[in-house]
Amino acid sequence: MEGKYGEIFEKAAPYLNTRENDVHTRIAYELARRLLAFYPDADEVIVLPAILLHDVGWKMVSEEKQLEAFGPNMKDKESRRLHEVEGVRIAKEILESLSFDPVKIQEILKIIDGHDSRKEAISLNDKLVKDADKLWRFSPVGMDINIKMFRMYKNKLSDRLLLKIDEWFFLPESKEMARLALTESKKETP
């Protein structure tokens, strides 16, 4: 990451050292960049900061509570929501410290606020962020992290991910990328 996006990531880094969020954020950022290539009407200056900052709020949720607040065994919706609310607060501080455009900040914060709890997308930019956030789960690294985190076998995780594609993704390109990643993953040894 270079320029302003590198600066955002650098300021976000202390908040991303939980739950493997530093790794998740880097992969989601690259996926968002790939998706942006399909959508010239989307605003990179909204999408990329939003994906870099969307999970900074997890730092405010105890690690004991985190595993129950996301994933296949999610029970703690209150902690999931807390990470969004705290994420908005932290993202605002980071973006304002970098003298980011106040109008852009407002849209970025709207995306972060509800990126997991809100089922519908509020804009094309939000669709890109939501899809990149979930697409990382289909990457080899994302799958490995989730296998360890949730103590699942690779085949069980792959089956679960396959069933979620149409439910999770808004964009046809995201669905295609997810299916392709699962196909590639099946070629590898379990």
C-alpha positions in Angstrom: 0.0 0.0 0.0 1.3 3.4 -1.0 0.4 7.0 -0.4 -2.7 7.9 1.5 -3.8 4.2 1.7 -0.5 3.3 3.3 -0.9 6.1 5.8 -4.4 4.9 6.7 -3.2 1.3 7.1 -0.3 2.5 9.3 -2.6 4.4 11.6 -5.1 1.5 11.7 -2.4 -1.2 12.4 -2.5 -0.9 16.2 -6.2 -1.7 16.1 -5.8 -4.6 13.6 -3.5 -6.8 15.8 -6.3 -9.0 17.0 -8.1 -11.8 15.3 -5.6 -11.9 12.4 -7.2 -8.6 11.2 -4.0 -7.3 9.9 -3.8 -10.2 7.5 -7.6 -10.0 6.7 -7.4 -6.3 6.0 -4.4 -6.6 3.6 -6.2 -9.4 1.6 -9.6 -7.6 1.6 -7.8 -4.4 0.4 -6.4 -6.3 -2.6 -9.7 -7.9 -3.3 -11.4 -4.5 -3.2 -8.9 -3.1 -5.7 -9.6 -6.0 -8.0 -13.4 -5.4 -7.7 -13.0 -1.7 -8.3 -11.6 -2.5 -11.8 -15.1 -3.8 -12.8 -16.9 -0.7 -11.5 -15.6 2.7 -12.8 -18.6 4.4 -11.1 -17.4 3.3 -7.7 -15.3 5.7 -5.7 -11.9 4.3 -4.8 -11.4 7.1 -2.2 -14.4 5.7 -0.4 -14.0 2.0 -0.9 -10.3 1.6 0.0 -10.3 3.6 3.2 -13.5 1.8 4.3 -12.0 -1.6 3.7 -8.8 -0.6 5.5 -10.8 0.6 8.5 -13.9 -1.5 8.7 -12.6 -3.9 11.4 -10.6 -1.6 13.6 -13.4 -1.7 16.2 -12.7 -5.4 17.0 -9.8 -4.1 19.2 -12.5 -2.8 21.6 -14.1 -6.3 22.0 -12.3 -8.7 24.3 -10.7 -11.6 22.5 -12.8 -14.0 24.6 -16.0 -12.5 23.2 -14.7 -12.2 19.6 -15.2 -15.8 18.5 -18.8 -15.7 19.5 -19.4 -12.4 17.7 -18.7 -13.6 14.1 -18.3 -16.8 12.0 -20.4 -20.0 11.9 -21.0 -20.1 15.6 -22.0 -16.4 16.0 -24.1 -15.9 19.1 -23.1 -12.5 20.4 -24.7 -9.9 18.1 -24.1 -7.2 20.7 -20.3 -7.6 20.5 -20.5 -7.7 16.7 -22.4 -4.5 16.7 -20.0 -2.9 19.2 -17.1 -3.5 16.8 -19.0 -1.5 14.1 -19.8 1.4 16.5 -16.3 1.5 17.9 -15.0 1.1 14.3 -16.8 4.3 13.3 -15.3 6.2 16.2 -11.8 5.0 15.5 -12.0 5.4 11.7 -13.3 9.0 12.1 -10.3 9.9 14.3 -7.9 8.3 11.9 -9.3 10.0 8.8 -9.6 13.4 10.4 -6.0 13.1 11.6 -5.1 12.7 7.9 -7.2 15.7 6.9 -9.4 13.5 4.8 -12.3 15.1 2.9 -15.2 15.5 5.4 -17.8 14.5 2.8 -15.9 11.3 2.0 -15.4 10.6 5.7 -19.2 10.6 6.2 -19.8 8.0 3.5 -16.9 5.8 4.8 -18.3 5.9 8.3 -21.8 5.0 7.0 -20.3 1.9 5.3 -18.4 0.9 8.4 -21.4 1.3 10.6 -23.3 -1.8 9.6 -20.9 -3.5 7.4 -21.6 -6.8 9.2 -25.0 -6.3 10.8 -26.7 -4.6 7.9 -27.9 -7.2 5.3 -28.6 -4.7 2.5 -26.1 -2.4 0.8 -26.5 1.3 0.9 -24.5 2.1 -2.2 -22.3 0.6 -4.9 -19.3 1.5 -2.7 -20.8 -0.4 0.2 -21.4 -3.5 -2.1 -17.7 -3.5 -3.0 -16.6 -3.2 0.7 -19.1 -5.9 1.9 -18.0 -8.3 -0.9 -14.3 -7.7 -0.4 -14.7 -8.3 3.3 -16.3 -11.7 2.8 -14.3 -12.7 -0.3 -11.1 -13.0 1.9 -12.7 -16.1 3.5 -12.3 -17.8 0.1 -8.6 -17.0 -0.2 -6.1 -19.7 0.7 -4.9 -17.7 3.7 -8.4 -16.8 4.8 -9.4 -20.5 4.6 -6.4 -21.6 6.6 -7.1 -19.0 9.3 -10.8 -19.9 9.5 -10.0 -23.7 9.6 -7.8 -23.1 12.7 -10.0 -20.4 14.3 -13.2 -22.4 14.0 -11.6 -25.9 14.2 -13.2 -27.0 11.0 -12.0 -29.5 8.4 -11.3 -27.9 5.0 -14.0 -29.8 3.3 -16.6 -28.7 5.8 -15.5 -25.1 5.5 -15.5 -25.3 1.7 -19.1 -26.7 1.7 -20.2 -24.0 4.0 -18.6 -21.3 1.9 -20.2 -22.7 -1.3 -23.6 -22.5 0.3 -23.1 -18.9 1.3 -22.0 -17.4 -2.1 -25.5 -16.3 -3.3 -26.5 -15.2 0.2 -23.4 -13.1 0.9 -22.3 -11.4 -2.3 -24.0 -8.6 -4.2 -21.8 -8.4 -7.3 -21.5 -11.1 -10.0 -17.8 -10.7 -10.1 -17.5 -11.4 -6.4 -19.6 -14.6 -6.8 -17.3 -15.7 -9.7 -14.2 -15.0 -7.7 -15.5 -17.0 -4.8 -16.4 -20.0 -6.9 -13.1 -19.9 -8.7 -11.2 -19.7 -5.3 -13.2 -22.8 -4.1 -12.4 -24.7 -7.2 -8.7 -23.9 -6.9 -8.8 -24.8 -3.2 -10.2 -28.3 -4.0 -7.2 -28.9 -6.3 -4.9 -28.6 -3.3 -4.5 -31.3 -0.8 -6.9 -31.1 2.2 
